Amino acid sequence: MAYILVGGQAKNIGKTTLICNIISAFSRLRWNAVKITDHQHDPPGCELRIDGRSWSIWEQVSPAVESDTSRFLRSGAQRAWLVRAEDDALEEAFVSLQKMMPSRINVIVESNRLGRVFDPDLFLLIVDITRPEFKPSARQQLEKVDAILLAGMQGTVPLNVPLLAGKPSFQATHTGLDSRLASLIRDLIDQD
């Protein structure tokens, strides 16, 4: 079982698309896909599973609605989850979610913040060299990132972010996976 964490430099940079591409590329495997957010809303097509102090866990049950977690299901995830948690409750919420998920199944999570309290097997960060904004939650995790995915224009790892220098980089695409990234993920999963 592998845990993959996908973060991004900014909103709407392609995190959900990357997760869907990974799930689709490795469709023979079973996946739990998770989105972590601090936005308080009742998600469409979801059922509340646990309501904790400053956090809640929702399971996406309808792939027909339009949401990130329904996209996970449509791409082939066995189950899709939405975790709403404030920073101080994130670890408690994630531990509770882990107890709910079947063992021996791969888990892929969309979050920058989870890197503060959990060490995944692989931490991917999507960076767009054409965008100036950089989420504080992403910047705080730069030392933990294992590999960079370059979105937007073709390029190299930004020189103005020294902690990214020397990390493997791959091209982020709207469809499919960079073949080198697919190989890295395959090696990770085959070690298990």
C-alpha positions as CSV (number, residue, x, y, z in Angstrom):
1,M,0.0,0.0,0.0
2,A,1.3,3.4,-0.9
3,Y,0.4,6.9,0.3
4,I,0.8,9.6,-2.3
5,L,0.3,13.3,-1.4
6,V,-0.4,15.8,-4.1
7,G,0.0,19.5,-3.3
8,G,0.0,22.7,-5.4
9,Q,1.6,26.1,-5.4
10,A,-1.8,27.7,-6.0
11,K,-5.5,27.0,-6.4
12,N,-6.7,25.6,-9.8
13,I,-3.3,24.4,-10.8
14,G,-4.3,20.8,-11.6
15,K,-4.1,18.8,-8.4
16,T,-7.4,17.0,-9.0
17,T,-6.5,16.4,-12.6
18,L,-3.2,14.9,-11.6
19,I,-4.8,12.6,-9.1
20,C,-7.4,11.4,-11.6
21,N,-4.6,10.8,-14.1
22,I,-2.7,8.7,-11.6
23,I,-5.8,6.7,-10.7
24,S,-6.6,6.1,-14.4
25,A,-3.0,5.2,-15.3
26,F,-3.0,2.6,-12.5
27,S,-6.6,1.4,-12.8
28,R,-5.7,-2.2,-12.0
29,L,-5.0,-1.1,-8.5
30,R,-7.5,-0.2,-5.8
31,W,-7.5,3.5,-4.7
32,N,-8.9,5.6,-1.9
33,A,-8.8,9.2,-3.0
34,V,-9.0,12.0,-0.5
35,K,-9.4,15.8,-0.7
36,I,-8.6,17.8,2.4
37,T,-10.0,21.3,2.7
38,D,-10.7,23.9,5.4
39,H,-13.7,25.2,3.5
40,Q,-16.9,24.6,5.5
41,H,-19.7,23.5,3.1
42,D,-22.0,20.6,2.6
43,P,-20.5,18.8,-0.4
44,P,-22.9,17.6,-3.1
45,G,-23.4,13.8,-3.5
46,C,-21.6,13.1,-0.2
47,E,-22.7,11.4,3.0
48,L,-21.4,12.6,6.4
49,R,-19.5,9.7,8.0
50,I,-18.0,11.4,11.1
51,D,-18.5,14.8,12.6
52,G,-15.6,15.7,15.0
53,R,-14.5,18.8,16.8
54,S,-13.5,21.3,14.1
55,W,-13.5,18.5,11.4
56,S,-15.8,16.2,9.5
57,I,-15.4,13.3,7.1
58,W,-17.7,12.9,4.1
59,E,-17.8,10.0,1.6
60,Q,-18.6,10.8,-2.0
61,V,-21.4,8.4,-2.9
62,S,-22.6,9.9,-6.2
63,P,-20.2,10.2,-9.1
64,A,-22.9,12.1,-11.1
65,V,-22.5,15.4,-9.3
66,E,-19.7,17.9,-10.3
67,S,-17.0,18.0,-7.6
68,D,-13.4,17.0,-7.2
69,T,-14.3,13.9,-5.2
70,S,-16.8,12.8,-7.8
71,R,-14.1,13.1,-10.4
72,F,-12.0,10.7,-8.3
73,L,-14.8,8.2,-8.5
74,R,-15.2,8.6,-12.2
75,S,-11.5,8.1,-12.8
76,G,-11.7,4.7,-11.0
77,A,-11.1,5.3,-7.3
78,Q,-12.8,2.6,-5.2
79,R,-13.8,5.2,-2.6
80,A,-13.5,9.0,-2.5
81,W,-13.5,11.1,0.7
82,L,-13.7,14.8,1.6
83,V,-12.1,15.8,4.9
84,R,-12.9,19.2,6.2
85,A,-10.6,20.2,9.0
86,E,-9.1,23.3,10.6
87,D,-5.3,23.2,11.0
88,D,-5.4,22.2,14.7
89,A,-7.7,19.3,14.0
90,L,-6.1,18.0,10.8
91,E,-4.1,15.2,12.4
92,E,-7.1,13.9,14.4
93,A,-9.3,14.0,11.3
94,F,-6.8,12.1,9.2
95,V,-6.1,9.4,11.8
96,S,-9.9,8.9,12.0
97,L,-10.1,8.6,8.2
98,Q,-7.3,6.1,8.1
99,K,-9.3,3.9,10.6
100,M,-12.3,4.0,8.2
101,M,-10.3,3.0,5.0
102,P,-9.7,-0.6,4.2
103,S,-6.1,-1.8,4.8
104,R,-3.9,-2.8,1.9
105,I,-5.3,-0.2,-0.5
106,N,-3.4,2.7,-2.1
107,V,-4.3,6.2,-0.9
108,I,-3.8,9.4,-2.8
109,V,-4.5,12.7,-1.1
110,E,-5.0,16.2,-2.4
111,S,-3.6,18.6,0.2
112,N,-0.6,20.8,1.1
113,R,-1.4,21.0,4.7
114,L,-1.3,17.2,5.4
115,G,2.4,17.3,5.0
116,R,2.7,19.0,8.3
117,V,1.4,16.0,10.2
118,F,1.9,13.0,7.9
119,D,4.9,11.7,5.9
120,P,3.6,10.1,2.7
121,D,5.6,7.6,0.6
122,L,5.6,10.2,-2.2
123,F,4.9,13.9,-2.0
124,L,4.3,15.6,-5.4
125,L,4.0,19.4,-5.8
126,I,2.6,21.1,-8.9
127,V,4.3,24.4,-9.7
128,D,3.4,26.8,-12.6
129,I,6.4,29.0,-13.3
130,T,4.1,31.6,-15.0
131,R,2.1,32.2,-11.8
132,P,3.5,34.5,-9.1
133,E,1.4,33.4,-6.2
134,F,2.6,30.6,-3.9
135,K,0.3,29.3,-1.1
136,P,1.9,29.6,2.4
137,S,0.7,26.0,3.0
138,A,2.8,24.9,-0.1
139,R,5.8,27.0,0.8
140,Q,5.9,25.5,4.3
141,Q,6.2,21.9,2.9
142,L,8.9,22.5,0.3
143,E,11.6,20.6,2.2
144,K,9.3,17.5,2.3
145,V,8.4,17.5,-1.4
146,D,9.9,14.5,-3.3
147,A,9.2,15.6,-6.9
148,I,7.9,18.6,-8.8
149,L,5.3,18.7,-11.6
150,L,5.7,21.6,-13.9
151,A,2.3,23.0,-15.1
152,G,1.7,25.8,-17.6
153,M,4.6,26.6,-19.9
154,Q,7.4,24.2,-20.4
155,G,10.3,25.1,-18.2
156,T,12.5,24.2,-15.3
157,V,12.1,24.4,-11.6
158,P,11.9,28.0,-10.5
159,L,15.2,29.5,-9.5
160,N,13.5,31.8,-7.0
161,V,12.5,28.7,-4.9
162,P,15.9,27.2,-3.9
163,L,14.3,24.4,-1.8
164,L,13.0,22.9,-5.1
165,A,16.4,22.8,-6.8
166,G,17.8,19.3,-7.3
167,K,14.4,17.6,-6.9
168,P,13.2,15.4,-9.8
169,S,10.8,17.3,-12.1
170,F,8.1,16.1,-14.5
171,Q,5.7,17.7,-16.9
172,A,2.1,18.0,-15.7
173,T,-0.4,17.4,-18.5
174,H,-4.2,17.6,-18.6
175,T,-4.3,14.0,-19.9
176,G,-2.1,11.1,-19.0
177,L,1.1,11.0,-17.0
178,D,4.7,11.9,-17.8
179,S,6.2,8.5,-18.5
180,R,9.0,9.1,-16.0
181,L,6.5,10.0,-13.3
182,A,4.5,6.8,-14.1
183,S,7.7,4.8,-13.7
184,L,8.4,6.4,-10.4
185,I,4.9,5.6,-9.1
186,R,5.1,2.1,-10.5
187,D,8.4,1.5,-8.6
188,L,6.9,2.8,-5.4
189,I,3.8,0.6,-5.7
190,D,5.9,-2.5,-6.7
191,Q,8.0,-2.1,-3.6
192,D,5.0,-2.7,-1.5
